[in-house]
Amino acid sequence: MNGNGLLAGKTVLITAAAGTGIGFATAQRCLAEGARVMISDLHERRLGDAARRLDVPAARCDVSVEADVQALWEAAIAALGGVDVLINNAGLGGTATVAEMRDEEWQRVLDVTLTGTMRMTRAALRHMQPRGRGVIVNNASVLGWRAQAGQSHYAAAKAGVMALTRCAAVEAAPAGIRINAVAPSLAIHQHLVKVTTQDVLDTLTAREAFGRAAEPVEIANVIVFLASDYASYMTGECVSVSSQHP
């Protein structure tokens, strides 16, 4: 897809950008729009492959580990000279009913999906506030608003990402920093197919008005919009990227 220079001259850091999902598609779109990009991911082999395909710098990071987050920011500043845009894409799902949920399952999903987003946002604000500018885009989910059996931990985490987005946006606005989120319903990629049954995917797809899931690039397009100056008056917003009906 050709770009229009929406991020020309900007530097962008993206978490969970290895593989074939939203993060990788977003990296491609940011590059097409003229940005310099650095990516990170927990999975070192996939990260290396993604970095080679995109021809961008990369650093492994587990967002549930504060030392990893700090090391990523040091690497990003060294590689890019500063970060204008952070895209928080890292998240972890799973399926378990509340009655069957183990503490470890609940904690792991929240630690990666919610607390990991907070850790990255905190580090970003400490970097961006002295510069007087910056943009953060978080990846939430329509499950932050809607109910789905077996997804209480993931839904709670994504609702938390939405609340974090709104509160942090108010705090960051005086420094000229914008913070928004996207809330996709269903975007199909290889990793999701591996961890979700076909029956669940078919059920979720049937709820979509277009009768199909989104392509990762269709979510990435909205992320790029929020990262760009076209969204200059938007902050604290959670934008649904969905064709889902009740």
C-alpha positions in Angstrom: 0.0 0.0 0.0 1.4 3.4 -1.0 1.8 6.1 1.6 0.9 9.7 1.8 3.7 11.0 4.0 1.5 11.0 7.1 4.4 10.1 9.4 7.2 11.7 7.4 10.2 12.4 9.6 8.7 10.7 12.7 10.3 8.0 14.7 8.1 5.1 15.8 8.5 2.3 18.4 6.2 -0.7 18.2 5.8 -3.6 20.6 4.8 -7.1 19.7 5.6 -6.5 16.0 6.9 -9.9 15.0 4.9 -12.4 13.1 1.9 -11.6 10.9 -0.4 -9.6 13.2 -1.4 -6.1 13.8 2.0 -5.0 15.1 3.8 -6.1 11.9 1.2 -4.6 9.7 1.5 -1.4 11.6 5.2 -1.3 11.1 4.8 -1.8 7.4 2.2 1.1 7.3 4.4 3.4 9.3 7.3 2.8 7.0 5.1 3.4 4.0 4.1 6.7 5.6 7.7 7.9 5.9 8.5 7.0 9.5 11.7 5.5 10.9 10.6 2.4 12.8 12.0 0.2 15.6 10.2 -3.0 16.6 10.2 -5.3 19.6 8.7 -8.6 20.6 9.1 -11.3 23.2 9.8 -14.0 20.5 13.4 -13.5 19.5 13.5 -15.7 16.4 10.3 -14.2 14.9 11.5 -10.7 15.9 14.8 -11.3 13.9 12.8 -12.5 10.9 10.5 -9.5 11.1 13.4 -7.0 11.4 15.1 -8.5 8.4 11.9 -8.3 6.3 11.2 -4.7 7.3 14.9 -3.7 7.4 14.5 -2.0 10.8 16.3 -2.1 14.1 14.8 -4.4 16.7 15.2 -5.4 20.4 13.7 -8.2 22.3 11.4 -7.1 25.2 9.1 -8.8 27.7 6.8 -5.9 28.7 6.0 -7.7 31.9 9.6 -7.1 33.0 10.5 -3.5 33.9 14.2 -4.1 33.2 13.3 -5.2 29.7 11.2 -2.1 29.2 14.0 0.2 30.3 16.5 -1.6 28.0 14.1 -1.3 25.1 13.8 2.4 25.6 17.6 2.8 25.8 18.0 0.9 22.6 15.2 2.8 20.8 16.7 6.2 21.8 20.1 5.0 20.6 18.8 3.7 17.3 16.3 6.4 16.5 17.7 9.4 18.4 14.3 9.8 20.2 10.8 8.4 19.9 8.0 10.5 18.6 5.3 7.7 18.5 4.9 4.7 20.7 2.5 2.0 19.6 1.6 -0.4 22.5 0.5 -3.6 20.7 1.7 -6.2 23.2 -1.1 -8.3 24.7 -1.9 -11.8 25.8 -5.1 -13.7 25.7 -6.5 -17.1 26.6 -9.7 -18.9 27.4 -11.0 -19.8 30.8 -14.3 -19.3 32.7 -14.2 -17.4 35.9 -15.1 -20.5 37.9 -12.1 -22.4 36.3 -9.7 -19.5 36.2 -6.3 -20.0 38.0 -4.7 -17.0 39.6 -1.7 -17.6 37.4 -3.8 -17.3 34.2 -5.5 -14.1 35.4 -2.3 -12.5 36.5 -0.3 -13.3 33.4 -2.9 -11.8 31.0 -3.2 -8.7 33.1 0.5 -8.3 33.6 1.3 -8.4 29.9 -1.8 -6.8 28.5 -2.5 -4.0 31.0 0.5 -3.6 33.3 2.8 -4.0 30.3 1.0 -1.2 28.5 1.3 0.9 31.7 5.1 0.2 31.9 5.7 1.2 28.3 3.4 4.3 28.6 5.2 5.4 31.8 8.6 5.1 30.1 7.3 6.9 27.0 6.0 9.8 29.1 9.3 10.2 30.9 10.9 10.4 27.5 8.3 12.6 25.8 7.4 15.1 28.5 10.8 16.9 28.5 10.6 17.1 24.7 7.1 18.7 24.8 5.6 16.4 22.2 4.7 12.8 21.4 2.0 10.3 20.5 1.0 7.0 22.1 -1.5 4.6 20.5 -2.7 1.6 22.6 -4.2 -1.6 21.2 -7.4 -2.2 23.2 -10.4 -4.4 22.1 -14.1 -4.2 21.8 -14.1 -6.7 24.7 -13.3 -3.8 26.9 -17.0 -2.9 26.3 -18.6 -6.2 25.4 -19.0 -9.6 27.1 -17.7 -12.9 25.8 -17.7 -16.1 27.8 -14.2 -17.4 28.7 -12.6 -13.9 28.2 -13.0 -12.2 31.6 -9.2 -11.8 32.1 -8.6 -10.5 28.6 -11.7 -8.2 28.7 -10.8 -6.8 32.1 -7.3 -6.1 30.9 -8.5 -4.4 27.7 -11.0 -2.3 29.7 -8.1 -1.3 31.9 -6.1 -0.3 28.8 -9.1 2.0 27.8 -9.2 3.5 31.3 -5.4 3.9 31.3 -5.6 5.6 27.9 -8.2 8.2 29.1 -6.4 9.0 32.4 -2.9 9.2 31.0 -4.2 11.4 28.2 -5.4 14.0 30.6 -2.1 13.9 32.5 -0.1 14.1 29.3 -2.0 16.9 27.4 -0.2 19.8 29.1 3.1 18.5 27.7 1.6 18.3 24.2 1.4 14.5 24.2 -1.7 12.7 22.7 -2.7 9.2 23.9 -5.5 7.2 22.1 -6.5 3.6 21.6 -7.9 1.4 18.9 -10.5 -1.3 19.8 -10.6 -4.0 17.2 -13.2 -6.7 17.1 -11.7 -9.5 15.1 -8.5 -9.4 13.0 -7.3 -12.7 11.7 -3.6 -13.6 11.6 -1.6 -16.8 11.9 -1.0 -16.5 15.7 -4.7 -16.1 16.4 -5.6 -19.1 14.3 -3.1 -21.2 16.2 -4.5 -20.3 19.7 -8.2 -20.1 18.9 -10.5 -22.9 17.7 -12.2 -22.7 14.4 -15.6 -22.9 16.0 -14.9 -19.8 18.0 -13.5 -18.0 15.0 -16.6 -18.9 12.9 -18.9 -17.7 15.7 -17.0 -14.4 16.0 -16.9 -13.9 12.2 -20.7 -14.5 12.0 -21.2 -11.4 14.2 -19.3 -9.1 11.7 -21.6 -7.1 9.5 -19.3 -7.7 6.5 -19.2 -11.4 7.1 -15.5 -11.5 7.5 -12.7 -10.6 10.0 -10.6 -7.5 9.5 -7.2 -7.8 7.9 -4.4 -6.6 10.3 -3.6 -3.8 7.9 -7.2 -2.5 8.3 -6.5 -2.0 12.0 -3.0 -0.6 11.2 -4.6 2.1 9.0 -6.5 3.5 12.0 -3.4 3.3 14.2 -1.5 5.3 11.6 -4.3 7.9 11.5 -4.2 8.3 15.3 -0.4 8.6 15.2 -0.5 11.3 12.5 -1.3 15.0 12.7 -4.7 14.3 11.1 -5.7 13.3 14.7 -4.1 16.4 16.2 -7.2 17.2 18.3 -7.9 13.7 19.5 -6.7 12.4 22.9 -8.1 10.0 25.5 -10.3 8.4 22.8 -10.9 4.7 22.2 -11.8 4.2 18.5 -13.7 1.0 17.7 -12.4 -0.7 14.5 -15.2 -3.1 14.0 -18.1 -4.2 11.9 -19.5 -6.2 14.7 -23.3 -6.0 15.5 -24.9 -7.2 18.7 
